[in-house]
Structures are given as C-alpha cells and as structure tokens.
Amino acid sequence: MAAQKPSVPKGTRDFSPVEMVKRNFIFDTIKEVFKQYGYLPIETPAMENLSTLLGKYGEEGDKLLFKILNSGDYLSKVKSDLSEAESNKLALEISEKGLRYDLTVPFARFVVQHRNDITFPFKRYQIQPVWRADRPQKGRYREFYQCDVDVIGSDSLLNEVELIQIIDQVFQLLNINTLIKLNNRKILLGIAEMIGEPDKFIDITVAIDKLDKIGREKVNEELSAKGIDESAIEKLNPIFVLSGSNKEKLGSLREVLKDSEIGLKGIEEVETVLNYFETLEIKTELELDLTLARGLNYYTGAIIEVKAKDAEIGSICGGGRYDDLTGIFGLKDVSGVGVSFGADRIYDVMEQLDIFPKEIVASTKVMFVNFGLNEEAYCLPLVQKLRKAGINAEIFPESAKMKKQMTYANNKNIPFVVLVGENEMQEEMLTVKEMVTGDQSKMTFEQLLEKLS
C-alpha cells in the first residue's frame, strides 16, 4: 500500500516556529493592553451544545456551524427515513454538539451559568480558536483565532470609549495604520422606520452591510428581491452618500430622522462617544459610517469596525453593543459591549507590510559549539548560568562537523556563537563570533554576560 500523503483539512493550517513566534507577539501585545484596562482571561470549551449555538447567528450562521457526530451508534436513534431526510433535520438527530462559531455566544452562556460567582460589570478577554464551515479563500479560514474583549452588566457609553482606546493602543503598538468606523444600530432602525419598512430591518441591514463589497446597484437589487418598495429604496440612497465631518453627518442625519425616537437616541449615543475624544488623545481616525451594519443579529447599539489603511484586506477588528444576549439563556436585560481582534488578518497585514520587529524571531541568543566531551562538560555550567540570567542559550547536542553546527545557528538566526576549545579552557576565555558581521573576539564569561544583557 502506498504511503498516505500527509495533509490538513481545507481552510486550516500548520504554524511553523517562526510563524508562532510572530503570532505570540500579536497575542502578547493585545493581552498586555487588555490587562491595563482591568480585563481578566477566561476560556470555554471548543465544543458547545448545539442548542446553545443554533439560531444566534442568523440563517447564514446556522449553515456554517460545524456539527459533531454523537458518539456510539448514532444512527440507531434516528426517527426519520434516511432516504427522505432533510440534511439539516437529520444533522440535529445525529449530533447534539457543535464547534463554537465565535466567542461571544459562549461568553453569554458562561455569564448566565456563573452569574452567582462573577462580579458585574464583568470584564473579560478570551483568546481561542473558532470554527466556521465557510468556503476557504484568501484571508478566510475554517479555523481561526479570535481575541475578544467584552464588558457585560453595564449600559455606560464609557465602555465604548474604553474599547476604542484599546483598539487605538493595540494598533499603535503593532505599528498598523488604521481607521475606526463607527455606527449605531439604533440609527439603522431609525432609517428603516423613516423609509416605512421597520419589519424589514434585518433584510435592510444585511444588504447595506455588503455595500462596499458589491456596490449600490446590487444592494438595491437585493433590497428589491426582499420585497422592499422602490420608493423606500430611493429614500435610502441619500443616506448612503452623506459626506463631510462626523459633526456634519450627524447634523444631516438629525434632520432626516427627526421623527424617529430610536434614530435620535442612536445619534445621541454616537455624539456622546465622539465628544469624549475631544479630550482624550487617540492617534486613530474615527469615522461615522452609516453603511456599517455587521450582519450579526444580536447588536443593538454601537457598531465598531477597524480597517487597515495600508493593506487590502477586510476588517481586522470589529464589534458592538448587545442589550440582551444573555436573555436567550434566561438572564434578562443585561447589556454588554465588546470587540474582537482578528489575529489571522492582523498577522497577514503585518507580513504584507513587513512590520514585525526583527528581534522577535530569534528565540536563542547564543549557541555554544560542541567540540567533544571535555569541552561539553566545561560549557554546560556556563550555559546554565546564562539561562539563569534570563538569556536564551543552547549548546549543540553533539560534536558534529563545524559546518553543520554553524549552519544550525544560521538557520535559527542565532546572533552569537561561542567557541570553547582546549586553548580557551586553559586561558579561561571564550571566543565569541557575531553571526551577522562575522567578527570574532576573545572575552571572559563575565564580559559575555554583560554583552548579552
């Protein structure tokens, strides 16, 4: 039998050590900022009960859930005739669990389940993989990491302000030039009321959300197909092309939505958030964008999306306010707001722009060449001392040819190589080679320690 060719499922990937070092740089940077704002980590299982996941992500989302077969003889409990069975219904008979689709719904479940043990407002961050049975394409994977930060149990718009500060700080540290787009679901509701189609709100937002991807004509066609009146679609068009500063856009909107209570409330919320940034310094540009609807059904207030200015890629961070996500699990009227950083897309942007700090990739700072058993015995305590001083050090495990040892150091980007032969041992000196320049010099162990620190 021919050997099986090793492969991974479509839409998933392996990460090499070099990639992992860079990924961890992103995760560590994001975590440090989360902690500064008082957020604490939690984790939830990779799989949830399907009853927890179904119906939370809209029709599209339900289709993209990875379902897990029940263990054991799962077909024995199937009631329907298999030849007649509709695959979605059958799936529910043979699987009770699914891989999580995002971190927000499991978070809501966590909050309700542990409500007696946590302090509200509850500020948590969570960095774990999620799975979607999507068609894999550039920048879109079936398994990817989300870095979520949420605060639940508080209506205060200060939380939105803090999240925008967090976004600003993270992308400053990662050196990515970004634009933060802001909208409010209440404004969108107001617009649906104003054009006389409040019942078609979800259809309208799902279509509007595609505006920058498919263009205005196609959006209008989609709205038409959903049974929305031509005159209503006409009324939408001027709203899409509002221009000017954020203040000017809000002024025009206030005029358009003057008869919609919920619309005016949305305008007021956006204004409150923007006003805080008159006194708080942030480097990132904030832009009110009415076409920002983010397809998820659970948003009720602020909607936030972040784009990288210098790279062609979808949003690299996004989120919003949800007023009753815990209600579906029996805990009513608990408002939360959060954003999710797309680690994979952030990675792709940083690779594209070549902005990872060069020094993060080299994990070992110094390698001792191995010349034989005596030299090995002499070097081991020195390597141990370096490690105790917090310097990443290793010794080549066998006395292989010099070329092989130097190639190893080169391939691992190790900046310093130490050579200790008989002469060095007698003189109690080390020969230190700088791999980048090729310079060699003799020094004591203390001098090496100082140089590397």
C-alpha positions in Angstrom: 0.0 0.0 0.0 1.4 3.4 -1.0 2.2 5.8 1.9 -0.6 8.3 2.6 0.3 11.8 1.6 0.1 14.0 4.8 -2.3 16.9 4.6 -4.6 19.1 6.8 -8.3 19.8 6.2 -9.1 22.6 3.7 -9.2 26.0 5.4 -6.9 25.0 8.3 -3.1 25.3 8.6 0.0 24.4 10.5 2.2 27.1 12.0 6.0 26.9 11.9 8.1 28.1 14.9 8.9 31.3 13.1 5.1 32.0 12.5 4.3 31.0 16.1 6.8 33.5 17.5 5.2 36.2 15.4 1.7 35.1 16.3 2.6 35.1 20.0 4.0 38.6 19.6 0.5 39.7 18.4 -1.3 37.9 21.2 1.0 39.1 23.9 0.8 42.7 22.7 -3.1 42.5 22.7 -3.2 40.8 26.2 -0.9 43.4 27.8 -3.3 46.2 26.6 -6.4 44.2 27.8 -4.8 43.9 31.3 -4.1 47.6 31.5 -7.9 48.2 31.3 -8.8 45.6 34.0 -9.9 42.8 31.8 -9.3 39.2 33.0 -9.0 36.0 31.0 -11.5 33.1 30.7 -11.7 30.0 28.4 -14.7 28.0 27.3 -14.7 24.5 25.6 -14.1 24.1 21.9 -17.5 22.5 21.6 -20.8 23.7 22.9 -24.3 22.1 22.9 -25.9 22.8 19.5 -28.9 24.2 21.4 -26.5 27.0 22.7 -25.3 27.9 19.2 -28.3 27.4 16.8 -30.4 30.5 16.0 -27.9 33.0 17.4 -26.0 33.9 14.1 -28.9 34.3 11.7 -29.7 31.8 8.9 -26.3 32.1 7.2 -24.5 31.4 10.5 -26.5 28.3 11.3 -25.4 26.8 8.0 -21.8 27.5 8.8 -21.8 25.6 12.2 -19.5 22.5 12.3 -21.6 19.8 13.9 -20.1 16.9 15.8 -21.5 13.4 15.4 -22.9 11.8 18.6 -20.6 9.1 19.8 -21.5 5.4 19.7 -24.3 4.1 17.4 -25.7 7.4 16.4 -28.0 6.1 13.7 -30.0 3.8 16.0 -31.8 6.8 17.5 -32.8 8.4 14.1 -36.5 8.5 13.8 -36.8 9.6 10.1 -36.5 7.5 7.0 -32.9 8.4 5.8 -33.8 8.5 2.1 -36.4 11.2 2.8 -34.4 13.0 5.5 -33.6 16.7 5.0 -29.9 17.0 5.9 -30.4 19.8 8.4 -33.1 18.0 10.4 -31.1 14.8 10.2 -28.0 16.6 11.5 -29.9 17.5 14.6 -30.9 13.9 15.2 -27.3 12.6 15.0 -25.4 15.5 16.6 -26.0 17.3 19.8 -22.8 19.3 19.9 -21.0 21.7 17.6 -17.7 23.6 17.4 -18.0 27.2 18.6 -18.6 29.7 15.8 -17.5 32.7 17.8 -16.6 33.6 21.4 -19.5 35.9 22.1 -22.3 33.4 22.4 -20.2 31.0 24.6 -19.4 34.1 26.7 -23.1 34.9 27.2 -23.7 31.3 28.2 -20.7 31.5 30.6 -22.1 34.7 32.2 -25.5 33.2 32.8 -24.2 29.9 34.1 -21.7 31.5 36.5 -23.7 34.6 37.3 -23.5 34.0 41.1 -19.7 33.7 41.1 -18.8 36.8 39.0 -18.7 40.5 39.8 -20.6 42.8 37.5 -19.7 44.7 35.4 -17.8 41.7 34.2 -14.7 42.5 32.1 -13.2 39.5 30.3 -10.9 38.7 27.5 -10.7 35.4 25.6 -8.2 34.3 23.0 -9.2 30.9 21.4 -9.8 29.4 18.0 -13.3 29.3 16.4 -14.6 27.2 13.5 -16.8 28.1 10.5 -17.7 25.8 7.7 -17.1 28.6 5.2 -15.7 28.4 1.7 -11.9 28.9 2.3 -10.4 31.8 0.4 -7.6 34.4 0.9 -7.8 35.7 4.4 -10.8 33.5 5.3 -10.1 30.2 7.1 -12.3 27.5 8.6 -10.3 27.6 11.8 -9.0 30.9 13.1 -8.3 32.7 16.4 -10.4 35.4 17.9 -9.2 37.7 20.6 -12.3 39.1 22.2 -12.6 41.7 24.9 -16.1 42.3 26.4 -17.7 44.1 29.4 -21.2 42.9 30.4 -23.6 44.3 33.0 -23.2 48.0 32.3 -25.0 50.4 29.9 -22.4 53.1 30.2 -21.0 54.5 27.0 -17.7 54.8 28.8 -17.2 51.2 27.9 -17.4 52.0 24.2 -14.9 54.8 24.7 -12.5 52.4 26.5 -12.8 49.8 23.8 -11.9 52.5 21.2 -8.9 53.5 23.3 -7.9 49.8 23.5 -8.1 49.5 19.7 -6.1 52.6 19.2 -3.4 51.4 21.7 -3.1 47.9 20.3 -2.6 49.1 16.7 -0.2 51.8 17.7 1.9 49.1 19.4 1.6 46.8 16.4 2.5 49.7 14.2 -0.6 49.3 11.9 -2.1 52.5 10.5 -5.9 52.1 11.0 -9.3 53.7 10.5 -12.0 53.1 13.1 -15.5 53.1 11.7 -18.4 53.8 14.0 -22.2 53.4 13.6 -25.2 52.7 15.8 -27.8 50.0 15.3 -30.5 52.5 16.6 -29.7 54.8 13.7 -30.2 52.0 11.3 -33.5 51.2 13.0 -34.5 54.8 12.7 -33.7 54.7 9.0 -35.8 51.6 8.5 -38.7 53.4 10.3 -38.2 56.5 8.2 -38.5 54.7 4.9 -41.6 52.9 6.2 -40.0 49.4 6.4 -39.3 48.7 10.1 -40.3 45.0 9.7 -37.7 44.5 7.0 -34.9 45.8 9.3 -32.8 42.6 9.2 -33.0 42.4 5.4 -32.1 46.1 5.1 -29.0 45.8 7.4 -27.8 42.5 5.8 -28.0 44.2 2.4 -26.4 47.5 3.5 -23.5 45.7 5.1 -22.5 44.4 1.6 -22.4 47.9 0.1 -18.6 48.2 -0.1 -18.3 44.7 -1.4 -21.0 44.6 -4.1 -21.8 48.2 -4.8 -25.0 50.2 -4.6 -26.9 48.8 -7.6 -26.5 45.2 -6.4 -27.6 46.2 -2.9 -30.7 47.9 -4.4 -31.4 44.7 -6.4 -31.1 42.6 -3.2 -33.5 45.0 -1.3 -35.9 44.8 -4.2 -35.8 41.0 -4.1 -36.7 41.1 -0.4 -39.9 42.9 -1.3 -38.9 46.4 -0.3 -40.7 49.2 -2.2 -38.9 51.2 -4.9 -39.8 54.5 -3.2 -38.3 53.2 0.1 -35.1 52.2 -1.7 -35.0 55.7 -3.2 -35.1 57.2 0.3 -32.1 55.2 1.4 -29.8 56.4 -1.3 -29.0 59.9 0.0 -28.3 58.4 3.5 -25.6 56.3 1.9 -23.7 59.2 0.5 -23.7 61.6 3.5 -20.4 63.4 3.4 -18.4 65.9 5.5 -17.1 65.7 9.0 -18.7 63.4 11.6 -20.4 66.5 13.1 -21.8 67.5 9.7 -23.0 63.9 9.0 -24.8 63.8 12.4 -26.4 67.2 11.7 -27.8 66.0 8.3 -29.0 62.7 10.0 -30.7 64.6 12.8 -32.8 66.3 10.1 -33.6 63.1 8.3 -34.5 61.2 11.4 -36.3 64.0 13.3 -39.5 61.9 13.6 -37.8 58.7 14.8 -37.3 58.5 18.6 -35.0 55.5 18.3 -33.0 57.1 15.5 -32.4 60.2 17.5 -31.3 58.1 20.5 -28.7 56.5 18.2 -27.4 59.8 17.1 -27.1 61.0 20.7 -25.1 57.9 21.6 -22.6 58.3 18.8 -22.2 62.0 19.7 -21.5 61.2 23.3 -18.8 58.8 22.4 -17.2 61.2 19.8 -17.3 64.0 22.3 -15.1 62.1 24.8 -12.4 62.0 22.2 -12.2 65.8 22.2 -10.4 65.5 25.5 -8.8 62.0 25.1 -5.8 61.6 22.9 -6.0 58.9 20.3 -4.0 58.7 17.1 -6.5 56.7 15.1 -9.1 58.5 12.9 -12.7 57.9 13.8 -15.3 57.9 11.1 -19.1 57.7 11.2 -20.1 55.2 8.5 -23.9 54.6 8.1 -23.3 51.6 5.8 -21.7 49.7 8.6 -24.2 47.2 9.7 -22.2 44.0 10.6 -24.5 41.1 9.7 -24.9 39.7 13.3 -28.4 39.8 14.6 -27.5 40.5 18.2 -26.2 44.1 18.0 -28.4 46.8 19.4 -26.3 49.9 19.8 -22.8 50.9 18.8 -21.2 49.1 15.9 -17.4 49.3 15.5 -15.2 48.1 12.7 -11.5 48.7 12.1 -9.8 48.7 8.7 -6.0 48.7 8.0 -5.3 51.8 5.8 -2.2 50.4 4.1 -3.3 46.9 3.2 -6.1 45.4 1.1 -7.9 43.2 3.5 -11.3 43.0 5.2 -11.8 44.4 8.7 -9.1 43.4 11.2 -11.2 44.1 14.3 -14.9 44.7 15.0 -17.7 44.5 17.5 -20.6 46.3 19.1 -23.2 46.7 21.8 -25.7 43.9 22.5 -28.5 44.5 25.0 -29.9 41.1 25.6 -27.6 38.4 24.5 -27.9 36.7 27.9 -31.7 36.8 27.6 -31.7 33.8 25.4 -30.2 31.9 28.3 -32.7 33.2 30.8 -30.9 36.3 32.3 -32.9 39.3 31.1 -31.8 42.9 30.4 -28.0 42.6 30.8 -26.2 44.8 28.4 -22.8 44.2 27.1 -20.3 45.6 24.6 -17.2 44.1 23.1 -14.8 43.9 20.2 -12.9 41.0 18.5 -9.4 41.3 17.1 -8.9 39.1 14.0 -5.4 37.7 14.8 -5.0 36.0 11.5 -5.8 39.1 9.4 -3.6 41.2 11.7 -0.8 38.7 11.0 -1.4 38.9 7.3 -1.3 42.7 7.3 2.0 42.8 9.4 3.6 40.2 7.0 2.4 42.2 3.9 3.8 45.4 5.3 6.9 43.7 6.8 6.5 45.4 10.2 7.2 42.6 12.7 10.2 43.6 14.9 13.2 41.7 13.6 14.4 40.7 17.0 11.3 38.7 18.0 12.1 35.9 15.6 15.4 34.8 17.1 14.5 32.8 20.2 18.0 31.7 21.1 20.5 34.5 21.7 23.7 32.4 22.0 24.8 28.9 21.0 27.9 27.1 22.3 29.7 24.9 19.7 30.3 21.4 20.8 34.0 20.2 20.3 33.8 17.0 22.4 33.2 15.5 25.8 35.7 17.6 27.8 34.6 20.9 26.2 30.9 19.9 26.7 31.5 19.3 30.4 33.2 22.7 30.6 30.5 24.6 28.7 27.4 23.2 30.3 27.7 25.1 33.6 28.3 28.3 31.6 25.1 27.7 29.5 23.2 27.2 32.8 24.5 30.5 34.2 23.4 32.3 31.1 19.9 30.8 31.3 19.6 31.8 35.0 20.4 35.3 33.9 17.4 35.2 31.6 19.4 34.8 28.4 18.2 32.1 25.9 21.1 29.8 25.4 21.8 26.4 24.0 24.7 24.0 23.3 24.8 21.9 20.2 24.0 18.4 21.4 26.8 16.5 19.7 30.4 17.2 18.4 29.3 17.3 14.7 31.4 18.9 12.0 31.9 22.6 12.5 30.0 23.4 9.2 26.9 21.5 10.4 26.9 23.4 13.8 27.3 26.8 12.2 24.5 26.1 9.6 22.2 25.2 12.5 23.0 28.5 14.2 22.5 30.4 10.9 19.2 28.7 10.1 17.9 29.6 13.6 19.0 33.2 13.4 21.1 32.8 16.5 23.1 36.1 16.7 26.1 34.9 18.8 28.1 31.7 18.7 30.7 30.8 21.4 33.7 28.5 20.6 35.5 26.9 23.5 38.4 24.6 22.6 41.4 23.4 24.6 43.2 26.8 24.4 40.1 28.7 25.7 39.7 26.2 28.6 43.3 26.8 29.7 43.1 30.5 29.4 39.5 30.6 30.9 38.5 32.7 27.9 35.7 32.4 25.3 35.9 33.0 21.6 32.7 34.8 20.6 31.6 35.1 17.0 28.9 37.6 15.9 27.0 35.9 13.2 25.7 39.0 11.4 29.1 40.7 10.9 31.4 37.6 11.2 33.6 39.4 13.8 35.4 37.2 16.3 36.8 38.3 19.7 38.0 36.8 22.9 36.4 37.7 26.2 35.8 36.3 29.7 32.4 34.8 30.7 31.6 38.0 32.7 32.2 40.1 29.6 29.9 37.8 27.5 27.2 38.1 30.1 27.4 41.9 30.1 27.4 41.9 26.3 24.2 39.8 26.1 22.4 41.5 28.9 
